[in-house]
């Protein structure tokens, strides 16, 4: 399967390269002659133009040399992606010199030949009536555990083709493959899976509205044979129409069928009606009602057989202010595990937003929502007390100020979750302050500080120890960006995070500190070529188990040019 | 009252509203759509005339993604080249009272209406209306750059659309993506002003800052972008993510899609906050983007296990409840 994806990837890359080569054979169309009076005016000689606009395509190549100088747990450094070490091709790109042609496109290859590489391309024919775009991405990464584990590999390919019919309709086809091989820490299951997505859409104007028919086929294969192979076939019909200049009404119907090996089929049907209505130039009403019927025949414990959702939102704009008030209700029909009863819990959520200017260059933004759960849900666990959050509240307030060349912001975000039946009252607070300032044209500094705190309130119940497992943390960011002149740019970005964790079990990854400094110098040569230098000392410490930490002193030099 | 019973009355109300609204007199078109509606054929002067005064802008526009589409000879005159966006050029030649549509002066609603004159093949106005960005008065040009910026520090006449990093340099240089160290980054497409993390982070600072935490979705490494999870243009069918019963997480994490014989309700997506019950989607100081550390994650809900249940051990990494996303064999999620 990896071969298939790689073959698809290279075939598509070859196709785009050939199409680009073909495009350069196509002469540019004759300039269209305008018949208006203004065309009688003699054209003056054009001013100085870019050297590339006369060419059909322009290749660009960037070569790099990187030294990682890694010490310690290099697996943590490569936790998400693998950086090249040594000489490498950083980028090869083909761009059209003139995008005014009927055929155009681009091809972008990143670090070809390295463990991490990607290819992105797009071609457009007949002035955009037929568009194809393609992405192939391969990544190698590692579980951060310093115990020797094999690498993780992931390859994603995504192809999309669109054919327009006039201005009013289009057919879109999409095919995506995802191959994932992940070796995790002991105890968790390795993942060796393949996922394939096929999507076909027909969409366009229909009876003064906009309609779409969408078919999706999603297939999942577990190569370890632990999880059943799963196939989902979904059909979606949607229609949207402006019933007046100010009001829009639409509907969506979705039918999904889920097939799994050695399990009964499941179906999920969803019907939704949504609308938006401008009651006036400053007033808007937005609403949605969704009904969902679920037949999850393979599920044996508690499951939902239906969900009903409705939400309504009022948007009101004033002179310098904008407010929103919304209400959402979700009601679920939940079948108990022994199928003896259907519980009907309901979650009601009120939310409000306000944004406005309180003084010249001072802007305030506030968001808040409050959710309450009504109804009883019988638990089948050893402890029959409810496991659901009975009440959740959220508040975010932000003050921003700024002018030409500077900006500052202060933001508070708070969330509270309560489960009275288990005496749990959990709070999270986050403070963020930051801003940027332009010290002179081309020279800018920025900084940000963010803190995260958890607290647990409750009686002398089981939740007493909970706070010891919810770590606080902070992030600091500082940076400078300097465009010294038209050819020179220098940048510096420093970020640091710290985790403050009681960590009573003394586990790794609980008390960590990271500091990452990334500096870059870039110079553009007269012919448009560039040379750049980067130096990035990165450090990660684990205060419980030093084997999890690393030190990296990354040095990179790159040369790029257009030909 | 069961919500299911509201469907029919709501549909009836909608039909009445439809019938009533259809009879209302047509409303005058707002500016700037009115400019196009009132223009005459002779008011359009062609791109070459614009270039007489705005040569650099016109030359730079040839490098933009719009250049291909706006030079289509089959397009109506009022959608071609400069005048397709800025309105007929003849009124602009009036030395006493030059008129042209300037996007610096349009409201968010007016800007969106202008873009949808051509982009209504995949997104009707109704798709945009009611989205969070529309209600927050964000317009197309808040994120998309139509004219390749010609006054970037490293730009000028040699600025080229392939130099996507130039757009970032022209704004702040504050690119979050660590391309100096991880050069295999995602290509910035769709005429965005900057890479998505930097662009979205200009308003959503808090969310983007979380990507700098210990564990995070790999946006800083260039493997992911914001639109992989967030759908900004609801009708763009070609990029629809699959989410039939859980959140969009299953588009990349198929192993949790289920359905499982024994679901981990309420995290199955139907009753609670689905994946967000346990994971912070942007970044977390805890391993695996979790909201709590070791036993604390589970103890938030399963408080009865705090005192008398395998003290000193963790819940899944100790090898017990390893099927925390759902199991086909064990009601206690002990085995897959």
Interface residues (C-beta under 8 A of the other chain):
Chain A: X29 X31 X32 X34 X36 X37 X38 X39 X41 X43 X44 X46 X47 X48 X49 X50 X51 X52 X53 X58 X60 X64 X79 X80 X81 X83 X84 X88 X90 X91 X93 X95 X98 X99 X100 X101 X102 X104 X106 X108 X110 X111 X114 X116 X117 X118 X120 X122 X124 X127 X128 X137 X139 X160 X162 X164 X167 X168 X169 X170 X172 X173 X174 X178 X185 X186 X187 X188 X189 X191 X193 X195 X197 X199 X201 X203 X204 X209 X210 X212 X214 X216 X218 X220 X222 X226 X227 X228 X230 X232 X234 X240 X241 X242 X243 X244 X245 X246 X247 X248 X249 X250 X254 X256 X258 X260 X263 X266 X268 X271 X273 X274 X275 X276 X278 X284 X286 X289 X291 X294 X296 X298 X299 X300 X301 X302 X303 X304 X306 X307 X308 X309 X310 X313 X315 X317 X322 X324 X329 X331 X332 X334 X345 X355 X377 X381 X382 X383 X385 X387 X388 X389 X409 X411 X413 X417 X419 X422 X423 X424 X426 X430 X432 X434 X436 X442 X444 X446 X448 X450 X452 X461 X462 X463 X464 X465 X466 X468 X469 X470 X471 X473 X475 X477 X479 X481 X482 X483 X485 X486 X487 X489 X491 X493 X495 X497 X499 X501 X503 X505 X507 X509 X510 X512 X514 X516 X518 X520 X522 X524 X528 X530 X532 X534 X536 X538 X554 X556 X562
Chain B: X2 X3 X4 X6 X7 X10 X11 X14 X17 X18 X21 X22 X24 X26 X27 X42 X44 X45 X46 X48 X49 X51 X52 X55 X56 X59 X62 X63 X64 X65 X67 X68 X69 X71 X72 X73 X74 X75 X89 X90 X93 X120 X121 X122 X124 X125 X126 X127 X129 X130 X135 X136 X137 X153 X154 X156 X157 X158 X159 X160 X161 X162 X169 X172 X173 X174 X178 X180 X181 X182 X183 X184 X185 X186 X187 X189 X205 X206 X209 X212 X213 X214 X215 X218 X221 X222 X223 X235 X237 X238 X239 X240 X242 X244 X245 X251 X252 X254 X255 X257 X259 X260 X261 X262 X263 X265 X266 X270 X271 X272 X285 X286 X287 X292 X293 X294 X295 X296 X297 X299 X300 X301 X302 X303 X304 X306 X307 X312 X313 X314 X316 X317 X318 X319 X322 X328 X331 X336
